[in-house]
């Protein structure tokens, strides 16, 4: 969902996806409210954070969500 309190219109979102074991983080810029992460490793734990941004800059990121991928 969009942020409850935004300092102006939201221009987009950033997803921060970190592979827990290696600490390797990738950032994805997203225009809409949904995105499919692809290319993740099987049976691997990832930590995700999300934030919205606008012309004034990024907002506060969400809390971390930890997920583990399954097989194919």
GUMITI-184240 format. One record per atom (N, C-alpha, C): residue in three letters; atom name; x, y negated, z. Coordinates in pm, 1 decimal. Example, Ala and Ser with C-alpha at 12.3 -4.5 7.8 and 13.67 -1.06 7.14 Angstrom:
BEGIN
@aa:ALA	at:N	X:1319.0	Y:569.0	Z:780.0;
@aa:ALA	at:CA	X:1230.0	Y:450.0	Z:780.0;
@aa:ALA	at:C	X:1320.0	Y:330.0	Z:780.0;
@aa:SER	at:N	X:1285.0	Y:225.0	Z:708.0;
@aa:SER	at:CA	X:1367.0	Y:106.0	Z:714.0;
@aa:SER	at:C	X:1290.0	Y:-3.0	Z:787.0;
end
This chain:
BEGIN
@aa:UNK	at:N	X:84.1	Y:119.1	Z:0.0;
@aa:UNK	at:CA	X:0.0	Y:0.0	Z:0.0;
@aa:UNK	at:C	X:87.6	Y:-124.2	Z:0.0;
@aa:UNK	at:N	X:37.0	Y:-231.5	Z:-56.1;
@aa:UNK	at:CA	X:112.9	Y:-357.5	Z:-50.3;
@aa:UNK	at:C	X:130.9	Y:-401.3	Z:95.0;
@aa:UNK	at:N	X:229.1	Y:-488.4	Z:122.4;
@aa:UNK	at:CA	X:249.6	Y:-537.1	Z:258.7;
@aa:UNK	at:C	X:126.3	Y:-610.1	Z:310.4;
@aa:UNK	at:N	X:101.1	Y:-597.3	Z:439.4;
@aa:UNK	at:CA	X:-14.1	Y:-664.1	Z:500.4;
@aa:UNK	at:C	X:1.8	Y:-816.2	Z:495.2;
@aa:UNK	at:N	X:124.1	Y:-864.5	Z:514.8;
@aa:UNK	at:CA	X:152.3	Y:-1008.3	Z:512.2;
@aa:UNK	at:C	X:266.3	Y:-1033.5	Z:415.3;
@aa:UNK	at:N	X:236.3	Y:-1099.6	Z:305.4;
@aa:UNK	at:CA	X:338.8	Y:-1129.1	Z:205.0;
@aa:UNK	at:C	X:357.0	Y:-1280.0	Z:194.9;
@aa:UNK	at:N	X:478.7	Y:-1323.3	Z:175.8;
@aa:UNK	at:CA	X:511.3	Y:-1464.4	Z:158.7;
@aa:UNK	at:C	X:506.6	Y:-1496.4	Z:9.1;
@aa:UNK	at:N	X:389.8	Y:-1487.3	Z:-49.8;
@aa:UNK	at:CA	X:372.9	Y:-1508.0	Z:-193.2;
@aa:UNK	at:C	X:343.8	Y:-1376.9	Z:-263.4;
@aa:UNK	at:N	X:312.1	Y:-1382.6	Z:-393.7;
@aa:UNK	at:CA	X:278.3	Y:-1262.7	Z:-469.7;
@aa:UNK	at:C	X:396.1	Y:-1165.0	Z:-479.1;
@aa:UNK	at:N	X:368.0	Y:-1037.6	Z:-460.8;
@aa:UNK	at:CA	X:470.9	Y:-933.5	Z:-471.5;
@aa:UNK	at:C	X:507.9	Y:-916.6	Z:-618.3;
@aa:UNK	at:N	X:638.3	Y:-918.9	Z:-648.9;
@aa:UNK	at:CA	X:686.3	Y:-898.7	Z:-785.5;
@aa:UNK	at:C	X:722.1	Y:-754.0	Z:-811.8;
@aa:UNK	at:N	X:759.5	Y:-681.1	Z:-709.9;
@aa:UNK	at:CA	X:798.1	Y:-541.6	Z:-727.9;
@aa:UNK	at:C	X:837.8	Y:-479.4	Z:-595.4;
@aa:UNK	at:N	X:881.3	Y:-355.0	Z:-605.7;
@aa:UNK	at:CA	X:919.3	Y:-278.0	Z:-487.4;
@aa:UNK	at:C	X:1053.5	Y:-211.3	Z:-511.6;
@aa:UNK	at:N	X:1125.1	Y:-182.4	Z:-403.8;
@aa:UNK	at:CA	X:1249.5	Y:-106.0	Z:-411.1;
@aa:UNK	at:C	X:1233.2	Y:18.4	Z:-325.3;
@aa:UNK	at:N	X:1279.5	Y:129.1	Z:-379.2;
@aa:UNK	at:CA	X:1282.9	Y:255.0	Z:-305.9;
@aa:UNK	at:C	X:1429.2	Y:287.2	Z:-281.0;
@aa:UNK	at:N	X:1463.5	Y:313.4	Z:-156.7;
@aa:UNK	at:CA	X:1598.1	Y:355.1	Z:-119.2;
@aa:UNK	at:C	X:1590.3	Y:502.0	Z:-82.7;
@aa:UNK	at:N	X:1657.7	Y:586.1	Z:-159.2;
@aa:UNK	at:CA	X:1653.9	Y:730.9	Z:-139.6;
@aa:UNK	at:C	X:1794.7	Y:777.6	Z:-103.2;
@aa:UNK	at:N	X:1811.2	Y:830.6	Z:17.2;
@aa:UNK	at:CA	X:1941.5	Y:873.3	Z:65.8;
@aa:UNK	at:C	X:1942.9	Y:1023.7	Z:87.7;
@aa:UNK	at:N	X:2039.9	Y:1091.0	Z:26.8;
@aa:UNK	at:CA	X:2059.7	Y:1233.1	Z:53.7;
@aa:UNK	at:C	X:2124.3	Y:1242.0	Z:191.7;
@aa:UNK	at:N	X:2054.6	Y:1302.1	Z:285.7;
@aa:UNK	at:CA	X:2096.2	Y:1299.9	Z:426.1;
@aa:UNK	at:C	X:2235.1	Y:1359.6	Z:447.3;
@aa:UNK	at:N	X:2265.4	Y:1472.2	Z:384.5;
@aa:UNK	at:CA	X:2392.2	Y:1541.4	Z:408.7;
@aa:UNK	at:C	X:2513.0	Y:1461.5	Z:361.2;
@aa:UNK	at:N	X:2500.2	Y:1391.6	Z:248.0;
@aa:UNK	at:CA	X:2615.0	Y:1320.8	Z:190.5;
@aa:UNK	at:C	X:2613.7	Y:1171.2	Z:219.0;
@aa:UNK	at:N	X:2496.4	Y:1116.9	Z:252.3;
@aa:UNK	at:CA	X:2485.1	Y:973.0	Z:272.0;
@aa:UNK	at:C	X:2476.8	Y:896.1	Z:141.7;
@aa:UNK	at:N	X:2471.2	Y:966.8	Z:30.7;
@aa:UNK	at:CA	X:2464.4	Y:902.2	Z:-100.8;
@aa:UNK	at:C	X:2325.7	Y:841.4	Z:-119.9;
@aa:UNK	at:N	X:2323.3	Y:710.6	Z:-147.3;
@aa:UNK	at:CA	X:2195.8	Y:639.8	Z:-161.1;
@aa:UNK	at:C	X:2177.9	Y:591.6	Z:-304.0;
@aa:UNK	at:N	X:2056.9	Y:605.3	Z:-353.3;
@aa:UNK	at:CA	X:2022.7	Y:545.3	Z:-481.8;
@aa:UNK	at:C	X:1905.3	Y:450.9	Z:-460.6;
@aa:UNK	at:N	X:1902.6	Y:344.1	Z:-537.4;
@aa:UNK	at:CA	X:1796.9	Y:244.8	Z:-527.7;
@aa:UNK	at:C	X:1721.8	Y:240.6	Z:-659.4;
@aa:UNK	at:N	X:1589.7	Y:238.9	Z:-649.9;
@aa:UNK	at:CA	X:1504.6	Y:234.3	Z:-768.5;
@aa:UNK	at:C	X:1413.0	Y:114.1	Z:-756.6;
@aa:UNK	at:N	X:1401.9	Y:34.5	Z:-862.8;
@aa:UNK	at:CA	X:1308.2	Y:-77.8	Z:-865.6;
@aa:UNK	at:C	X:1180.4	Y:-30.1	Z:-934.1;
@aa:UNK	at:N	X:1066.5	Y:-60.3	Z:-872.4;
@aa:UNK	at:CA	X:936.9	Y:-11.8	Z:-919.0;
@aa:UNK	at:C	X:840.5	Y:-129.0	Z:-930.0;
@aa:UNK	at:N	X:762.4	Y:-132.6	Z:-1037.2;
@aa:UNK	at:CA	X:664.4	Y:-240.0	Z:-1055.6;
@aa:UNK	at:C	X:530.8	Y:-208.1	Z:-989.5;
@aa:UNK	at:N	X:488.5	Y:-83.0	Z:-992.9;
@aa:UNK	at:CA	X:356.6	Y:-46.4	Z:-942.2;
@aa:UNK	at:C	X:361.2	Y:11.0	Z:-802.2;
@aa:UNK	at:N	X:248.7	Y:70.6	Z:-761.9;
@aa:UNK	at:CA	X:237.2	Y:126.1	Z:-627.8;
@aa:UNK	at:C	X:265.4	Y:275.6	Z:-622.9;
@aa:UNK	at:N	X:311.4	Y:333.5	Z:-732.6;
@aa:UNK	at:CA	X:348.1	Y:475.3	Z:-729.7;
@aa:UNK	at:C	X:470.2	Y:497.4	Z:-818.6;
@aa:UNK	at:N	X:545.9	Y:599.6	Z:-784.8;
@aa:UNK	at:CA	X:667.1	Y:633.1	Z:-859.8;
@aa:UNK	at:C	X:700.4	Y:778.5	Z:-830.8;
@aa:UNK	at:N	X:745.5	Y:850.0	Z:-931.8;
@aa:UNK	at:CA	X:784.1	Y:989.8	Z:-915.7;
@aa:UNK	at:C	X:936.2	Y:999.7	Z:-916.0;
@aa:UNK	at:N	X:993.6	Y:1040.3	Z:-804.0;
@aa:UNK	at:CA	X:1138.4	Y:1061.4	Z:-796.0;
@aa:UNK	at:C	X:1171.3	Y:1192.5	Z:-865.7;
@aa:UNK	at:N	X:1266.3	Y:1189.9	Z:-956.2;
@aa:UNK	at:CA	X:1306.6	Y:1309.6	Z:-1029.0;
@aa:UNK	at:C	X:1456.0	Y:1331.6	Z:-1012.8;
@aa:UNK	at:N	X:1499.9	Y:1453.4	Z:-1041.8;
@aa:UNK	at:CA	X:1642.2	Y:1484.7	Z:-1035.1;
@aa:UNK	at:C	X:1691.9	Y:1511.8	Z:-894.7;
@aa:UNK	at:N	X:1600.3	Y:1540.5	Z:-802.1;
@aa:UNK	at:CA	X:1641.2	Y:1570.9	Z:-665.4;
@aa:UNK	at:C	X:1686.9	Y:1716.5	Z:-656.2;
@aa:UNK	at:N	X:1773.8	Y:1744.8	Z:-561.0;
@aa:UNK	at:CA	X:1826.3	Y:1880.3	Z:-542.0;
@aa:UNK	at:C	X:1726.2	Y:1966.9	Z:-466.9;
@aa:UNK	at:N	X:1729.1	Y:2096.9	Z:-494.3;
@aa:UNK	at:CA	X:1642.7	Y:2192.0	Z:-424.9;
@aa:UNK	at:C	X:1683.3	Y:2203.8	Z:-278.0;
@aa:UNK	at:N	X:1584.3	Y:2226.0	Z:-192.4;
@aa:UNK	at:CA	X:1605.7	Y:2251.4	Z:-49.5;
@aa:UNK	at:C	X:1701.1	Y:2150.0	Z:14.4;
@aa:UNK	at:N	X:1678.5	Y:2022.9	Z:-15.7;
@aa:UNK	at:CA	X:1766.8	Y:1916.0	Z:31.8;
@aa:UNK	at:C	X:1684.9	Y:1811.9	Z:107.2;
@aa:UNK	at:N	X:1741.0	Y:1761.9	Z:216.8;
@aa:UNK	at:CA	X:1673.2	Y:1659.5	Z:296.6;
@aa:UNK	at:C	X:1710.6	Y:1521.0	Z:245.8;
@aa:UNK	at:N	X:1609.4	Y:1436.8	Z:230.7;
@aa:UNK	at:CA	X:1626.6	Y:1298.6	Z:186.4;
@aa:UNK	at:C	X:1557.0	Y:1205.5	Z:284.7;
@aa:UNK	at:N	X:1613.1	Y:1085.4	Z:297.6;
@aa:UNK	at:CA	X:1551.3	Y:979.9	Z:375.8;
@aa:UNK	at:C	X:1510.3	Y:869.3	Z:279.0;
@aa:UNK	at:N	X:1385.5	Y:824.1	Z:290.5;
@aa:UNK	at:CA	X:1332.1	Y:721.4	Z:201.7;
@aa:UNK	at:C	X:1293.0	Y:598.0	Z:281.2;
@aa:UNK	at:N	X:1319.9	Y:481.0	Z:223.7;
@aa:UNK	at:CA	X:1273.8	Y:352.5	Z:277.0;
@aa:UNK	at:C	X:1216.7	Y:273.6	Z:160.1;
@aa:UNK	at:N	X:1123.8	Y:184.2	Z:188.4;
@aa:UNK	at:CA	X:1058.8	Y:106.3	Z:84.5;
@aa:UNK	at:C	X:1054.7	Y:-40.1	Z:125.9;
@aa:UNK	at:N	X:1063.6	Y:-128.8	Z:28.4;
@aa:UNK	at:CA	X:1043.3	Y:-270.6	Z:57.8;
@aa:UNK	at:C	X:983.9	Y:-340.1	Z:-62.5;
@aa:UNK	at:N	X:910.6	Y:-447.5	Z:-35.0;
@aa:UNK	at:CA	X:853.8	Y:-531.5	Z:-140.1;
@aa:UNK	at:C	X:941.6	Y:-655.7	Z:-153.7;
@aa:UNK	at:N	X:942.1	Y:-713.2	Z:-273.4;
@aa:UNK	at:CA	X:1015.6	Y:-838.7	Z:-292.9;
@aa:UNK	at:C	X:933.2	Y:-932.5	Z:-380.0;
@aa:UNK	at:N	X:965.0	Y:-1060.7	Z:-368.7;
@aa:UNK	at:CA	X:902.7	Y:-1162.0	Z:-452.9;
@aa:UNK	at:C	X:1006.5	Y:-1268.0	Z:-486.2;
@aa:UNK	at:N	X:963.1	Y:-1380.0	Z:-536.1;
@aa:UNK	at:CA	X:1059.9	Y:-1481.9	Z:-579.5;
@aa:UNK	at:C	X:1141.2	Y:-1538.8	Z:-464.7;
@aa:UNK	at:N	X:1096.9	Y:-1517.6	Z:-341.1;
@aa:UNK	at:CA	X:1170.6	Y:-1564.9	Z:-224.7;
@aa:UNK	at:C	X:1270.9	Y:-1462.9	Z:-173.0;
@aa:UNK	at:N	X:1271.5	Y:-1343.9	Z:-232.1;
@aa:UNK	at:CA	X:1365.2	Y:-1240.5	Z:-190.9;
@aa:UNK	at:C	X:1294.5	Y:-1118.0	Z:-135.1;
@aa:UNK	at:N	X:1372.4	Y:-1026.1	Z:-79.2;
@aa:UNK	at:CA	X:1313.5	Y:-902.4	Z:-27.1;
@aa:UNK	at:C	X:1248.3	Y:-923.9	Z:108.5;
@aa:UNK	at:N	X:1147.6	Y:-841.2	Z:133.8;
@aa:UNK	at:CA	X:1083.7	Y:-840.9	Z:264.7;
@aa:UNK	at:C	X:1153.1	Y:-740.7	Z:355.4;
@aa:UNK	at:N	X:1091.0	Y:-711.9	Z:466.1;
@aa:UNK	at:CA	X:1143.0	Y:-614.9	Z:561.6;
@aa:UNK	at:C	X:1111.8	Y:-475.4	Z:508.8;
@aa:UNK	at:N	X:1208.9	Y:-385.1	Z:516.7;
@aa:UNK	at:CA	X:1184.1	Y:-250.1	Z:466.6;
@aa:UNK	at:C	X:1096.6	Y:-171.5	Z:563.6;
@aa:UNK	at:N	X:1035.5	Y:-68.7	Z:509.3;
@aa:UNK	at:CA	X:952.8	Y:18.7	Z:591.9;
@aa:UNK	at:C	X:1041.9	Y:100.0	Z:684.6;
@aa:UNK	at:N	X:981.4	Y:171.8	Z:775.4;
@aa:UNK	at:CA	X:1055.8	Y:268.5	Z:854.4;
@aa:UNK	at:C	X:1099.0	Y:382.9	Z:763.9;
@aa:UNK	at:N	X:1193.5	Y:461.1	Z:810.1;
@aa:UNK	at:CA	X:1242.8	Y:572.9	Z:729.8;
@aa:UNK	at:C	X:1144.0	Y:688.3	Z:731.5;
@aa:UNK	at:N	X:1133.7	Y:754.7	Z:617.1;
@aa:UNK	at:CA	X:1054.1	Y:875.6	Z:602.9;
@aa:UNK	at:C	X:1150.9	Y:985.0	Z:560.5;
@aa:UNK	at:N	X:1154.2	Y:1095.3	Z:633.2;
@aa:UNK	at:CA	X:1244.2	Y:1205.6	Z:599.8;
@aa:UNK	at:C	X:1162.6	Y:1317.7	Z:536.7;
@aa:UNK	at:N	X:1209.8	Y:1364.3	Z:421.0;
@aa:UNK	at:CA	X:1142.0	Y:1471.8	Z:348.4;
@aa:UNK	at:C	X:1244.7	Y:1575.6	Z:305.4;
@aa:UNK	at:N	X:1199.2	Y:1697.9	Z:283.9;
@aa:UNK	at:CA	X:1284.9	Y:1803.8	Z:233.7;
@aa:UNK	at:C	X:1221.7	Y:1861.1	Z:108.5;
@aa:UNK	at:N	X:1300.9	Y:1869.7	Z:2.0;
@aa:UNK	at:CA	X:1249.3	Y:1924.3	Z:-123.4;
@aa:UNK	at:C	X:1236.3	Y:2075.7	Z:-111.8;
@aa:UNK	at:N	X:1150.5	Y:2130.8	Z:-195.4;
@aa:UNK	at:CA	X:1130.5	Y:2273.4	Z:-204.3;
@aa:UNK	at:C	X:1202.6	Y:2326.9	Z:-327.1;
@aa:UNK	at:N	X:1170.2	Y:2449.8	Z:-367.2;
@aa:UNK	at:CA	X:1228.2	Y:2505.1	Z:-488.8;
@aa:UNK	at:C	X:1163.2	Y:2438.8	Z:-609.5;
@aa:UNK	at:N	X:1196.8	Y:2484.1	Z:-728.2;
@aa:UNK	at:CA	X:1141.4	Y:2425.4	Z:-849.4;
@aa:UNK	at:C	X:995.0	Y:2410.5	Z:-838.9;
end
